[in-house]
Amino acid sequence: AVGKVLPALNGKLTGMAFRVPTVDVSVVDLTVRLEKKATYEEIKAAIKEESEGKMKGILGYVDEDLVSTDFLGDN
């Protein structure tokens, strides 16, 4: 399904979505294989950068402990 939404990623990653007991919020567990080694901090920085750049409004990033209801009304 990811490849249908982001064709450039077709065959490069897999993911799993979970239904959560809220009306407007979901969670995704994403698993990827990287071409080169990367630290956890580098991965977080790359995701944050994309969420503020060309993926803004599509990909969200937070670096604090929140629960699903904290995202209600978030655009």
C-alpha positions as CSV (number, residue, x, y, z in Angstrom):
1,A,0.0,0.0,0.0
2,V,2.9,2.4,0.7
3,G,4.1,2.1,-2.9
4,K,0.7,3.2,-4.1
5,V,0.8,6.4,-2.1
6,L,4.6,7.0,-2.4
7,P,5.7,5.3,-5.7
8,A,9.4,6.1,-5.1
9,L,9.2,3.9,-2.0
10,N,7.6,0.9,-3.8
11,G,9.4,-2.3,-2.6
12,K,11.7,-0.3,-0.3
13,L,9.8,-0.5,3.0
14,T,6.9,-2.3,4.7
15,G,4.6,-1.1,7.4
16,M,1.7,-2.1,9.6
17,A,-1.2,0.0,10.7
18,F,-3.1,-0.6,13.9
19,R,-6.7,0.4,14.7
20,V,-6.8,2.4,17.9
21,P,-10.0,3.2,19.9
22,T,-10.2,6.9,18.8
23,V,-12.3,8.5,16.1
24,D,-9.6,10.7,14.5
25,V,-6.2,9.3,15.3
26,S,-4.2,6.3,14.1
27,V,-0.7,4.8,14.7
28,V,1.7,3.3,12.2
29,D,4.6,0.9,12.9
30,L,7.1,1.4,10.0
31,T,9.9,-1.1,9.3
32,V,12.7,-0.2,6.8
33,R,16.0,-1.6,5.6
34,L,18.6,1.1,5.1
35,E,21.3,1.0,2.4
36,K,23.8,2.3,4.9
37,K,24.2,2.4,8.7
38,A,22.4,5.2,10.5
39,T,22.0,6.0,14.2
40,Y,18.6,6.4,15.8
41,E,19.3,10.1,16.2
42,E,20.1,10.4,12.4
43,I,16.9,8.6,11.5
44,K,14.8,10.8,13.8
45,A,16.5,14.0,12.3
46,A,15.7,12.8,8.8
47,I,12.1,12.1,9.6
48,K,11.7,15.5,11.4
49,E,13.3,17.3,8.4
50,E,10.9,15.7,5.9
51,S,7.9,16.5,8.2
52,E,8.9,20.1,8.1
53,G,9.7,20.2,4.3
54,K,8.1,18.5,1.4
55,M,6.1,16.1,3.5
56,K,4.6,18.9,5.7
57,G,1.0,18.3,6.2
58,I,1.3,14.6,5.4
59,L,4.0,13.4,7.8
60,G,3.9,14.5,11.4
61,Y,6.8,14.3,13.9
62,V,6.9,14.9,17.7
63,D,9.6,14.1,20.1
64,E,7.7,14.0,23.4
65,D,5.5,11.4,25.2
66,L,1.9,11.9,24.0
67,V,-1.2,9.8,23.8
68,S,-3.6,9.5,20.9
69,T,-6.1,12.1,22.3
70,D,-3.3,14.7,22.3
71,F,-3.6,14.7,18.5
72,L,-7.3,15.3,18.2
73,G,-7.8,18.5,16.2
74,D,-4.2,18.4,15.0
75,N,-3.9,19.2,11.3
